[in-house]
């Protein structure tokens, strides 16, 4: 066997590669691979923006929602501008954003459902967007179907001021302290009433100008529920910034309908400030003789079937000039029951800024000092009379521009009986006044007159006064009584059926 021979054909073929050139080839291939896998985003070499519209929120209808984009940022800390857009809302919603170009806009959901809002931030490094979802729901009202027998505090559960927090389903007695927080809405089922009982019952309902308390009907129609009867004589009873509406479905006392009734027998009392009585089928308030308006300021009466308020004479002086009684009521007057002025101090009746007249619904007696301020108007019901008795006096001094008026409710001749003075007090005086339409029937001794001065030493001074429309005499001065000597010349007389002045001697 011949020995093997080494020949070049038995060798592998080797290729020499330049090491520098090979490295470049690998790098180029790697770069091409990396370029093919890159994420498609816009990158500004100067910095990046990140919008943050805040967390999703669950709220109640009517609740103020505050969106917050303050967590948005520019990586270089450069200034940002904000723009919020309401992308989606419930079909019946009409809400819009307040402060849509701020970083904290607000809105109040007005319907149940979802509200989707988008935030767009813009800066020198571009723009960015984010979305937030607001889910709005409504809390169900709680039913009140039992008497209040323990100290109770009703809180604002439903933030939408048009929806009830509580529904009173049957007549209830408040037998303990009941406090109602601002914003609470209490709705009453048909023909239901609330009684605040004397001795232990107490009502504290103090709202605010921006968060009023409401007593309303389940159905918002005039005369749906009965109303509130206050028997409690507690000096802590108070209603402030309270609306009482839709009451008067049935009589609350005797034959009278009223949204709020103050009992006289139990000497009920309350402070009423900045309250609204509206859309009630009857009176807004009825204060029976013996009840007490402890405070009364800036209250409003509108769209009540009767007058805004019916009260006795003892409470009239509590009424303030700023309260309004002329908002489309059945009678735009302050109605005064047949009652009178009594006590040891002078009682002053002021006028009202809205020029509301007093309507005296029956015979009226004055057994103490009674002063009428300039601008006051008294309207007397059919055949009613004013009697100034021996213990009292009448001081009615108007001005040339603000006269004091005594007339009939119907403003027709001979409608009411007239004014008779038995008092011997020198403070009896009519000045810059108008007395008209009396003399409907004989006021004394078979005589008809607008004004009668009657009784031994009875006295009254009458000056600068217009006396007209009497069914009899303008002024009758009986034997033994007296008036100012210039009674005839110091006054104006028109359209009186008999002699303007009759002085018996």
C-alpha positions in Angstrom: 0.0 0.0 0.0 1.5 3.2 -1.1 1.8 5.9 1.4 -0.7 8.8 1.2 0.4 11.8 -0.6 -0.4 15.4 0.6 -2.0 17.4 -2.1 -3.7 20.9 -2.2 -7.0 19.3 -3.2 -7.3 17.8 0.2 -7.4 21.1 1.9 -10.4 23.4 3.0 -10.8 26.7 1.2 -10.4 29.7 3.6 -11.5 33.3 2.8 -9.7 36.1 4.5 -12.1 38.8 5.9 -10.8 42.2 6.9 -11.8 42.6 10.6 -12.7 46.3 10.3 -14.9 45.9 7.4 -16.8 43.0 9.0 -17.6 45.0 12.1 -19.2 47.7 10.0 -21.3 45.2 8.3 -22.7 43.8 11.6 -23.4 47.3 12.9 -25.3 48.3 9.8 -27.4 45.1 9.9 -28.3 45.7 13.5 -29.3 49.3 12.9 -31.6 48.2 10.1 -33.2 45.6 12.4 -33.8 48.2 15.1 -35.3 50.7 12.7 -37.8 48.2 11.5 -39.2 47.6 15.1 -39.5 51.2 16.4 -43.0 52.4 18.0 -44.7 55.1 16.0 -45.0 58.1 18.3 -44.3 61.8 17.8 -41.3 62.6 19.8 -40.2 66.2 20.2 -36.5 66.2 21.0 -37.2 69.2 23.2 -39.6 67.5 25.7 -42.9 65.6 26.2 -46.5 66.5 27.4 -48.7 64.2 29.4 -52.4 65.1 29.9 -54.1 63.8 33.1 -57.8 64.5 33.4 -58.0 63.1 36.9 -59.8 60.0 38.3 -63.3 58.9 37.2 -66.0 60.1 39.7 -69.3 58.9 41.0 -71.6 61.8 42.0 -75.2 62.7 42.6 -77.4 64.6 40.2 -77.2 68.3 41.2 -73.8 67.9 42.8 -71.1 70.3 41.7 -68.4 68.3 39.9 -64.9 69.7 39.8 -62.6 68.3 37.2 -58.9 68.5 37.8 -56.1 68.6 35.2 -53.4 69.8 37.6 -51.5 66.5 37.3 -50.8 67.2 33.6 -47.2 68.1 32.9 -44.6 69.2 30.5 -41.4 67.2 31.0 -39.5 70.5 30.8 -41.8 72.4 33.1 -43.0 74.7 30.4 -46.4 76.5 30.6 -49.5 74.6 29.5 -52.9 75.7 28.2 -56.0 73.6 29.0 -59.2 72.9 27.0 -62.0 70.6 28.3 -64.7 69.2 26.0 -67.9 67.5 27.0 -67.9 64.5 24.6 -70.9 62.7 25.9 -73.9 63.3 28.3 -77.4 61.9 28.9 -79.9 62.6 26.1 -82.0 65.2 28.1 -79.0 66.9 29.8 -78.4 70.6 29.0 -75.3 71.1 31.1 -72.2 73.0 29.9 -68.8 73.3 31.5 -67.9 76.4 33.5 -64.3 77.4 33.1 -63.6 75.0 30.2 -60.2 76.6 29.5 -59.0 76.4 33.2 -57.3 73.4 34.8 -60.3 73.0 37.2 -63.6 73.5 35.4 -67.0 72.6 37.0 -70.4 71.4 36.1 -73.6 70.1 37.7 -75.1 66.9 36.3 -78.8 67.5 35.6 -79.7 63.9 34.6 -78.9 60.4 35.6 -76.2 58.8 33.5 -72.6 59.2 32.3 -70.7 62.3 31.4 -67.5 61.9 29.4 -65.1 64.8 29.3 -61.8 65.1 27.4 -58.9 67.3 28.4 -56.5 68.6 25.8 -53.3 70.3 27.0 -51.1 72.3 24.6 -47.6 73.7 25.0 -44.5 74.4 23.0 -43.7 70.7 23.0 -47.0 69.8 21.3 -50.2 68.5 22.8 -51.7 65.6 24.7 -55.2 64.4 25.6 -56.9 62.4 28.3 -60.5 61.5 29.2 -62.5 61.2 32.4 -65.9 59.6 33.1 -68.4 61.0 35.6 -71.3 58.8 36.6 -74.3 60.6 38.1 -77.0 58.9 40.1 -79.9 59.9 42.4 -80.3 58.9 46.0 -83.8 57.6 46.9 -85.8 59.7 49.4 -86.6 58.3 52.8 -90.2 57.9 53.9 -91.4 59.6 57.1 -94.5 57.7 58.3 -94.4 58.0 62.1 -94.5 60.7 64.7 -91.2 62.4 65.7 -90.9 61.2 69.3 -87.1 61.7 69.8 -84.7 64.5 69.0 -84.3 64.3 65.3 -82.0 66.0 62.7 -82.9 65.7 59.0 -79.9 66.1 56.7 -79.6 67.0 53.1 -79.4 63.6 51.4 -80.2 64.4 47.8 -78.1 67.2 46.4 -80.5 68.1 43.6 -82.6 70.9 45.1 -85.5 69.9 42.9 -85.8 66.4 44.4 -87.0 65.4 47.8 -84.8 64.1 50.6 -87.8 62.9 52.6 -91.4 62.1 51.8 -94.1 62.4 54.5 -96.6 59.7 53.7 -99.2 60.3 56.5 -100.1 62.9 59.1 -97.4 63.3 61.6 -97.0 65.0 65.0 -93.7 66.5 66.0 -93.5 65.7 69.7 -89.8 66.4 70.2 -87.1 68.7 68.8 -86.9 68.5 65.0 -84.0 70.2 63.3 -83.9 70.5 59.5 -80.6 71.2 57.9 -80.0 73.7 55.0 -80.9 72.3 51.6 -83.4 69.7 52.9 -86.5 69.1 50.7 -89.5 67.5 52.5 -92.4 66.5 50.2 -95.8 65.7 51.5 -98.2 63.2 50.0 -101.8 64.3 49.2 -103.9 65.7 52.1 -101.0 65.1 54.6 -100.2 67.6 57.4 -97.5 68.2 60.0 -98.4 69.2 63.5 -95.8 70.7 65.9 -97.2 69.8 69.3 -97.2 72.1 72.3 -95.2 71.2 75.4 -92.6 69.0 73.7 -92.6 69.7 70.0 -90.1 72.2 68.5 -89.3 73.1 64.9 -85.9 74.5 63.9 -85.6 75.0 60.2 -82.7 77.3 59.3 -81.6 77.3 55.7 -79.3 79.7 54.0 -79.7 82.1 51.1 -77.9 79.6 48.8 -79.3 76.5 50.3 -83.0 76.9 51.2 -85.2 74.4 53.0 -88.4 73.4 51.2 -91.8 72.0 52.3 -93.6 71.1 49.1 -96.1 68.7 47.7 -95.1 65.4 46.1 -96.9 66.8 43.1 -96.0 70.4 42.6 -99.5 71.7 42.3 -101.4 74.3 44.3 -103.4 72.7 47.2 -101.8 69.2 47.2 -101.1 68.8 50.9 -102.7 70.4 54.0 -99.9 72.4 55.6 -98.1 72.9 59.0 -100.0 73.5 62.2 -97.9 75.1 65.0 -99.2 74.5 68.5 -95.8 74.8 70.2 -95.2 77.8 72.4 -91.4 77.3 72.4 -89.4 80.5 71.9 -86.9 78.4 69.9 -89.3 77.7 67.0 -87.8 79.3 63.9 -88.0 79.2 60.1 -85.3 81.0 58.1 -84.8 80.8 54.3 -87.6 78.3 54.0 -90.1 77.8 51.1 -93.6 76.5 51.9 -95.5 75.6 48.8 -98.4 73.6 47.4 -100.4 73.4 50.7 -104.1 74.1 51.3 -105.7 70.9 50.1 -108.1 70.9 53.1 -109.0 73.3 55.9 -106.3 73.6 58.6 -108.5 75.3 61.2 -112.2 75.7 61.2 -113.1 76.7 57.6 -109.8 78.3 56.7 -107.0 76.9 54.6 -103.4 78.0 55.2 -99.9 76.7 54.6 -98.8 77.7 58.1 -101.2 78.0 61.0 -100.3 79.4 64.5 -102.7 78.3 67.1 -103.9 80.9 69.6 -105.2 78.6 72.3 -101.7 77.3 72.9 -100.0 80.6 72.3 -97.9 79.2 69.5 -95.0 81.4 68.5 -92.3 81.4 65.8 -89.6 83.6 64.2 -90.0 83.9 60.4 -87.2 85.4 58.4 -86.5 85.3 54.6 -89.3 82.8 54.0 -91.4 82.2 50.9 -95.1 81.2 50.9 -96.2 80.5 47.4 -98.7 78.5 45.3 -100.9 77.6 48.3 -104.6 77.2 48.0 -105.6 79.4 50.8 -103.5 81.8 52.9 -99.8 81.7 53.2 -99.9 82.2 57.0 -102.8 82.3 59.4 -102.0 83.7 62.9 -105.0 83.1 65.2 -105.7 85.5 68.1 -103.2 84.5 70.8 -100.5 83.2 68.4 -97.3 85.2 68.2 -94.9 86.2 65.4 -91.8 86.6 67.5 -89.8 87.9 64.5 -90.9 88.7 60.9 -88.4 90.0 58.3 -88.1 90.0 54.6 -90.8 87.3 53.9 -92.4 87.0 50.5 -96.0 85.9 49.5 -96.8 85.0 45.9 -99.6 83.2 44.0 -101.7 82.2 47.1 -105.4 81.8 46.5 -106.3 84.1 49.4 -104.2 86.9 50.9 -100.6 86.2 51.7 -101.2 86.5 55.5 -104.2 86.6 57.8 -103.5 87.7 61.4 -104.9 89.5 64.4 -104.2 93.1 65.3 -101.7 92.3 68.0 -99.2 90.9 65.5 -99.5 93.6 62.8 -96.8 95.7 64.4 -94.3 92.8 64.0 -94.5 93.0 60.2 -91.5 94.7 58.5 -91.5 97.2 55.6 -89.3 94.9 53.4 -91.7 91.9 53.3 -93.8 91.7 50.1 -97.4 90.7 49.9 -98.3 91.8 46.3 -97.1 88.9 44.2 -100.2 87.7 42.4 -102.2 86.6 45.5 -106.0 86.4 45.5 -105.9 89.6 47.5 -102.7 91.5 47.6 -103.3 92.8 51.1 -102.3 92.2 54.7 -105.6 90.8 56.1 -106.5 91.6 59.7 -109.1 89.7 61.5 -111.9 91.4 63.5 -109.8 92.3 66.6 -108.3 95.4 68.1 -105.5 97.4 69.6 -104.9 96.8 73.3 -102.2 97.0 75.9 -100.4 99.7 77.9 -98.1 101.1 75.2 -98.7 102.8 71.9 -99.0 100.4 68.9 -97.5 101.6 65.6 -98.5 100.3 62.2 -95.9 101.1 59.5 -96.4 101.0 55.8 -94.7 98.6 53.4 -92.2 99.3 50.7 -94.5 97.6 48.1 -97.4 99.8 49.3 -99.5 96.8 50.5 -102.7 98.0 52.1 -104.1 96.6 55.4 -107.5 94.9 54.9 -109.6 94.9 58.1 -112.1 92.2 57.7 -114.6 93.1 60.5 -115.3 95.5 63.4 -112.1 96.9 64.9 -111.7 98.3 68.4 -108.9 100.6 69.7 -108.4 100.3 73.5 -104.8 101.7 73.6 -102.7 104.2 71.7 -102.7 103.5 67.9 -100.4 105.3 65.6 -100.4 105.0 61.8 -97.3 106.0 60.0 -97.4 108.1 56.8 -98.3 106.1 53.7 -100.5 103.6 55.5 -103.7 102.5 53.8 -106.6 100.8 55.6 -109.2 99.1 53.5 -112.4 98.1 55.4 -114.6 95.2 54.6 -118.3 95.6 53.9 -120.1 97.4 56.8 -117.0 97.2 59.1 -116.4 99.9 61.7 -113.4 101.3 63.6 -114.2 102.3 67.2 -111.8 104.4 69.2 -112.9 103.6 72.7 -112.4 105.8 75.8 -109.2 103.9 76.8 -107.5 104.4 73.4 -106.6 107.1 70.8 -105.8 107.4 67.1 -102.8 109.3 65.8 -102.9 109.3 62.0 -100.6 112.1 60.7 -99.5 111.7 57.1 -97.6 114.1 54.9 -98.5 115.9 51.8 -96.9 113.2 49.7 -97.7 110.2 51.9 -101.2 110.5 53.0 -102.9 108.0 55.4 -106.0 106.4 53.8 -109.2 105.0 55.3 -111.5 103.5 52.6 -113.6 100.6 51.7 -112.2 97.4 50.2 -114.4 97.9 47.1 -113.5 101.6 46.8 -117.2 102.5 46.2 -119.3 105.0 48.0 -121.0 104.0 51.3 -119.2 100.6 51.5 -118.1 100.5 55.1 -119.7 101.9 58.3 -117.1 104.5 59.2 -114.8 105.6 62.1 -116.3 106.6 65.5 -114.3 108.2 68.3 -115.5 108.0 71.9 -112.0 108.9 73.3 -111.3 112.1 75.2 -107.5 111.9 74.5 -106.0 115.1 72.9 -103.8 112.8 70.8 -106.8 111.9 68.6 -106.0 113.5 65.2 -106.3 113.0 61.5 -103.9 115.1 59.4 -102.9 114.7 55.8 -105.3 111.8 55.4 -108.2 110.6 53.2 -111.4 109.1 54.6 -113.8 107.9 52.0 -116.7 105.6 51.3 -118.1 105.2 54.8 -121.7 105.6 55.9 -123.0 102.2 54.7 -125.3 102.0 57.7 -125.9 104.1 60.8 -122.8 104.4 62.9 -124.5 105.9 66.0 -127.9 107.6 66.9 -129.3 106.7 63.5 -126.6 108.8 61.8 -124.5 107.7 58.8 -121.1 109.3 58.5 -117.5 108.7 57.5 -116.3 110.0 60.9 -118.4 110.4 64.1 -117.1 112.0 67.3 -119.5 110.9 70.0 -119.8 111.1 73.8 -119.2 113.7 76.5 -115.8 115.3 76.0 -114.9 113.0 73.1 -112.5 114.9 70.9 -110.7 114.7 67.6 -108.7 117.2 65.5 -109.1 116.8 61.7 -107.0 118.8 59.3 -105.8 118.8 55.7 -107.9 115.7 55.1 -110.1 114.8 52.2 -113.5 113.4 53.3 -115.6 111.9 50.5 -118.1 109.3 49.3 -120.1 109.0 52.6 -123.6 107.5 52.6 -124.5 110.2 55.1 -122.5 113.0 56.6 -118.8 113.7 56.1 -118.2 114.3 59.8 -120.8 114.0 62.6 -119.9 115.7 65.9 -122.5 114.8 68.5 -123.7 116.9 71.4 -121.0 117.2 74.1 -118.2 116.1 71.8 -115.8 118.5 70.0 -113.5 118.9 67.0 -111.2 121.7 65.9 -113.0 124.9 65.3 -111.8 125.0 61.6 -113.2 121.5 60.9 -115.2 122.8 57.9 -112.6 125.0 56.4 -109.4 123.0 57.1 -110.5 120.0 55.1 -111.8 119.0 51.7 -115.3 117.4 51.3 -116.6 115.7 48.2 -119.6 113.7 47.2 -121.1 113.1 50.6 -124.8 112.2 50.5 -125.7 114.6 53.3 -124.2 117.7 54.8 -120.4 117.6 54.9 -120.3 118.5 58.6 -123.0 118.1 61.2 -122.3 119.6 64.7 -124.9 119.2 67.3 -125.3 121.9 69.9 
